[in-house]
């Protein structure tokens, strides 16, 4: 697998997907309480976004069930939705300066960026008008 052969958008999807996965898993060890099972949807969305970006190199013969833009949009919706809904449980600690809150906030920003990249890919596939 060659990271240098990926487009800039694929690189961002891989990096942001990894950030979402790591921060989502770290949210389960937060001493103030787990962010909930909805964050697991965010972790799955991050994994899906990274897989879609790496799929042509990992498994070129595998066909996705939908277009790449649609799958990226679904991955972004899963990631952002999981993190937003998981964060609503701890709304008072959303932007506090505790370590685990900052880690969760970084995952939230990465998930929203994945959603934006997915929307751009979906719009590009649809074409003008």
PAZAPA-4460 file (N, C-alpha, C; in steps of 0.05 Angstrom, whole numbers, plus 32768, in hexadecimal, padded with zeros to 4 digits):
% residues 129
    n_x    n_y    n_z   ca_x   ca_y   ca_z    c_x    c_y    c_z   seq   type   mol
   8011   7FE9   8000   8000   8000   8000   8012   8019   8000     1      X     A
   800C   802B   7FEE   801C   8043   7FEB   800B   805C   7FF1     2      X     A
   8011   8068   8007   8003   8080   800F   8007   8097   7FFC     3      X     A
   801E   8098   7FEF   8025   80AE   7FDD   8015   80AC   7FC3     4      X     A
   8009   8096   7FBD   7FFA   8093   7FA4   7FDC   809C   7FA8     5      X     A
   7FD5   80A2   7FC0   7FB9   80AA   7FC5   7FB6   80C8   7FBE     6      X     A
   7F9D   80CF   7FB7   7F97   80EB   7FB2   7F97   80FA   7FCD     7      X     A
   7F97   8114   7FCC   7F96   8123   7FE5   7F7D   811D   7FF5     8      X     A
   7F67   8119   7FE7   7F4E   8114   7FF5   7F4F   80F8   8002     9      X     A
   7F5A   80E5   7FF4   7F5D   80CA   8000   7F6F   80CB   8018    10      X     A
   7F85   80DA   8016   7F97   80DC   802E   7F88   80E8   8045    11      X     A
   7F79   80FD   8041   7F6A   8109   8057   7F55   80F6   8062    12      X     A
   7F49   80E6   8051   7F36   80D2   805B   7F43   80BD   806C    13      X     A
   7F5B   80B4   8065   7F69   80A1   8075   7F72   80AD   808F    14      X     A
   7F7D   80C4   808F   7F87   80D1   80A8   7F6F   80D8   80BA    15      X     A
   7F5A   80E4   80AF   7F43   80EB   80C0   7F35   80D2   80CA    16      X     A
   7F33   80BD   80B9   7F27   80A4   80C2   7F37   8098   80D9    17      X     A
   7F51   8099   80D8   7F62   808F   80EE   7F5E   80A0   8107    18      X     A
   7F5C   80BA   8104   7F57   80CB   811C   7F3C   80C5   8129    19      X     A
   7F28   80C1   8118   7F0D   80BA   8122   7F0E   809F   8131    20      X     A
   7F1B   808C   8125   7F1D   8071   8132   7F2B   8073   814D    21      X     A
   7F42   8080   814E   7F51   8081   8167   7F43   8091   817C    22      X     A
   7F38   80A8   8175   7F2B   80B9   8189   7F11   80AC   8192    23      X     A
   7F03   809E   8180   7EEB   8090   8188   7EF0   807A   819B    24      X     A
   7F05   806A   8196   7F0C   8055   81A9   7F16   8060   81C3    25      X     A
   7F25   8076   81C3   7F2E   8082   81DC   7F17   808D   81EC    26      X     A
   7F01   8094   81DF   7EEB   809F   81EF   7EDE   808A   8201    27      X     A
   7EE3   8070   81FC   7ED9   805B   820D   7EE9   8058   8227    28      X     A
   7F01   8063   8228   7F11   8061   8240   7F10   807B   8250    29      X     A
   7EFF   808E   8248   7EFC   80A7   8257   7EF3   80A1   8274    30      X     A
   7F03   80AB   8288   7EFC   80A5   82A3   7EE2   80B2   82AD    31      X     A
   7ED8   80C7   829F   7EBF   80D3   82A7   7EA7   80C4   829C    32      X     A
   7EAB   80B1   828C   7E95   80A1   8281   7E98   809E   8263    33      X     A
   7E8F   8087   8259   7E91   8081   823D   7E7E   8094   822D    34      X     A
   7E85   809A   8215   7E75   80AC   8205   7E5D   809D   81F9    35      X     A
   7E5C   8083   81FD   7E45   8073   81F4   7E4A   8064   81DB    36      X     A
   7E38   8052   81D5   7E3B   8040   81BE   7E38   804F   81A3    37      X     A
   7E2C   8067   81A4   7E2A   8075   818A   7E45   807D   817F    38      X     A
   7E58   8081   8190   7E73   8087   8186   7E7E   8070   8176    39      X     A
   7E75   8058   817B   7E7E   8041   816C   7E75   8044   814E    40      X     A
   7E5E   8051   8149   7E56   8056   812E   7E6A   8069   8121    41      X     A
   7E74   807C   8131   7E88   808F   8126   7EA2   8080   8120    42      X     A
   7EA9   806D   8131   7EC1   805D   812B   7EBE   804C   8112    43      X     A
   7EA6   8041   810E   7EA1   8031   80F6   7EA1   8044   80DD    44      X     A
   7E97   805C   80E0   7E98   806F   80CA   7EB4   8077   80C3    45      X     A
   7EC5   807B   80D7   7EE1   8081   80D1   7EF0   806A   80C4    46      X     A
   7EEA   8051   80CC   7EF6   803A   80C0   7EEC   8037   80A3    47      X     A
   7ED3   803C   809E   7EC8   803B   8083   7ED5   8050   8071    48      X     A
   7ED8   8068   807B   7EE4   807D   806B   7F01   8076   8064    49      X     A
   7F10   806B   8077   7F2C   8063   8071   7F2D   804C   805E    50      X     A
   7F1A   8039   8061   7F1A   8022   804E   7F13   802B   8032    51      X     A
   7F00   803D   802F   7EF8   8046   8014   7F10   8053   8006    52      X     A
   7F20   8062   8015   7F37   8070   8009   7F4D   805C   8002    53      X     A
   7F50   8047   8012   7F66   8034   800D   7F5D   801C   7FFD    54      X     A
   7F43   8019   7FF8   7F39   8001   7FEA   7F45   7FFB   7FCF    55      X     A
   7F4B   800F   7FBE   7F57   8008   7FA4   7F73   7FFB   7FA7    56      X     A
   7F81   8001   7FBD   7F9C   7FF5   7FC1   7F9A   7FDB   7FD1    57      X     A
   7F88   7FDA   7FE4   7F86   7FC2   7FF5   7F79   7FAB   7FE6    58      X     A
   7F63   7FB1   7FD9   7F54   7F9C   7FCD   7F47   7FA7   7FB3    59      X     A
   7F57   7FA8   7F9D   7F4D   7FB5   7F85   7F36   7FA7   7F78    60      X     A
   7F33   7F8D   7F7D   7F1D   7F7E   7F70   7F02   7F80   7F7E    61      X     A
   7F03   7F8B   7F96   7EEA   7F8E   7FA6   7EDA   7FA6   7F9C    62      X     A
   7EC0   7FA2   7F98   7EAE   7FB7   7F8F   7E9F   7FC1   7FA7    63      X     A
   7E9C   7FDC   7FA9   7E8C   7FE8   7FBF   7E6F   7FE5   7FB8    64      X     A
   7E5D   7FE4   7FCC   7E41   7FE1   7FC6   7E34   7FFA   7FBA    65      X     A
   7E41   8010   7FBA   7E38   8029   7FAE   7E50   8038   7FA3    66      X     A
   7E4B   8050   7F99   7E62   8060   7F8E   7E73   8069   7FA6    67      X     A
   7E8C   806F   7F9F   7E9F   8078   7FB4   7E95   8091   7FC3    68      X     A
   7E8A   80A4   7FB4   7E80   80BC   7FC1   7E69   80B7   7FD4    69      X     A
   7E58   80A5   7FCD   7E41   809E   7FDE   7E4B   8090   7FF7    70      X     A
   7E5E   807D   7FF4   7E68   806F   800B   7E78   8082   801D    71      X     A
   7E86   8094   8012   7E95   80A8   8022   7E81   80BA   8031    72      X     A
   7E6B   80C1   8025   7E57   80D2   8032   7E4A   80C2   8049    73      X     A
   7E44   80A9   8045   7E39   8098   805A   7E4D   8095   8071    74      X     A
   7E67   8092   806A   7E7B   8090   807F   7E7D   80A9   808F    75      X     A
   7E7B   80C0   8082   7E7C   80DA   8090   7E63   80DE   80A2    76      X     A
   7E4C   80D5   8098   7E34   80D7   80A8   7E36   80C6   80C1    77      X     A
   7E40   80AE   80BD   7E43   809C   80D4   7E57   80A8   80E9    78      X     A
   7E6E   80B1   80DF   7E82   80BC   80F1   7E78   80D5   80FF    79      X     A
   7E6E   80E8   80F0   7E65   8101   80FD   7E4C   80FC   810E    80      X     A
   7E3A   80EC   8105   7E22   80E7   8114   7E28   80D8   812E    81      X     A
   7E3A   80C5   812D   7E41   80B6   8145   7E4F   80C8   815A    82      X     A
   7E61   80D9   8150   7E6F   80EB   8163   7E5D   8101   816E    83      X     A
   7E4B   810C   815D   7E39   8121   8167   7E26   8115   817B    84      X     A
   7E19   80FF   8175   7E06   80F3   8187   7E13   80E8   81A0    85      X     A
   7E2C   80DE   819E   7E3A   80D5   81B5   7E43   80EC   81C7    86      X     A
   7E48   8103   81BB   7E50   811A   81CA   7E39   8128   81D8    87      X     A
   7E21   8125   81CE   7E0A   8131   81DA   7E05   8127   81F7    88      X     A
   7E0F   810F   81FC   7E0C   8104   8217   7E1C   8114   822B    89      X     A
   7E32   811F   8222   7E44   812F   8234   7E46   814B   8229    90      X     A
   7E30   8158   8225   7E2F   8172   8219   7E3E   8187   822A    91      X     A
   7E3D   8184   8244   7E4B   8198   8255   7E69   8196   8252    92      X     A
   7E73   817E   824B   7E90   817A   8249   7E9A   817B   822C    93      X     A
   7E88   8184   8219   7E8F   8183   81FD   7EA9   8191   81F7    94      X     A
   7EAC   81AA   8200   7EC4   81B9   81FA   7ED3   81C1   8213    95      X     A
   7ED4   81AF   8227   7EE4   81B4   823F   7F01   81AE   8239    96      X     A
   7F13   81B5   824B   7F2F   81B2   8247   7F3B   8198   8253    97      X     A
   7F2A   8184   8259   7F34   816B   8262   7F40   815B   824B    98      X     A
   7F52   814A   8251   7F61   813B   823C   7F4E   812B   822A    99      X     A
   7F3C   811C   8236   7F2A   810B   8226   7F16   811B   8217   100      X     A
   7F0E   8132   8222   7EFB   8143   8213   7F09   814F   81FA   101      X     A
   7F22   8156   81FD   7F31   8161   81E6   7F35   814B   81D1   102      X     A
   7F3A   8133   81DA   7F3E   811D   81C7   7F23   8118   81B8   103      X     A
   7F0D   8118   81C7   7EF3   8114   81BB   7EED   812B   81A7   104      X     A
   7EF3   8143   81AF   7EEE   815A   819D   7EFE   8158   8183   105      X     A
   7F17   814E   8185   7F27   814A   816D   7F1A   8135   815B   106      X     A
   7F0F   8120   8167   7F01   810C   8157   7EE8   8117   814B   107      X     A
   7EDA   8128   8159   7EC2   8135   814E   7EC8   8146   8136   108      X     A
   7EDD   8156   8138   7EE6   8167   8122   7EEE   8156   810A   109      X     A
   7EFD   8140   810F   7F05   812E   80F9   7EEC   8121   80EC   110      X     A
   7ED9   8119   80FC   7EC0   810D   80F1   7EB1   8121   80E0   111      X     A
   7EAF   813A   80E9   7EA1   814E   80D9   7EB1   8154   80BF   112      X     A
   7ECB   8153   80C0   7EDB   8156   80A8   7ED7   813E   8095   113      X     A
   7ED4   8126   80A0   7ECE   810F   808F   7EB3   8113   8081   114      X     A
   7E9F   811D   8090   7E85   8122   8084   7E87   8137   806D   115      X     A
   7E97   814B   8071   7E9B   8160   805C   7EA8   8154   8044   116      X     A
   7EBD   8143   8048   7ECB   8137   8031   7EB8   8123   8023   117      X     A
   7EA7   8115   8032   7E94   8103   8026   7E7F   8112   8015   118      X     A
   7E77   8129   801F   7E63   8139   8011   7E70   8144   7FF7   119      X     A
   7E89   814C   7FF8   7E96   8156   7FE0   7E99   8140   7FCB   120      X     A
   7EA0   8128   7FD4   7EA2   8111   7FC1   7E87   810A   7FB5   121      X     A
   7E73   810B   7FC5   7E58   8105   7FBC   7E4E   811A   7FA7   122      X     A
   7E53   8133   7FAD   7E4B   8148   7F9B   7E5B   8147   7F81   123      X     A
   7E74   8140   7F82   7E85   813E   7F6A   7E7A   8127   7F58   124      X     A
   7E71   8111   7F64   7E67   80FB   7F55   7E4C   8101   7F48   125      X     A
   7E3C   8111   7F56   7E21   8118   7F4B   7E24   812B   7F33   126      X     A
   7E38   813B   7F32   7E3C   814D   7F1C   7E2C   8167   7F20   127      X     A
   7E2E   8179   7F0D   7E20   8193   7F10   7E02   8190   7F0C   128      X     A
   7DF4   81A0   7F1B   7DD6   81A2   7F18   7DC9   818B   7F24   129      X     A
***
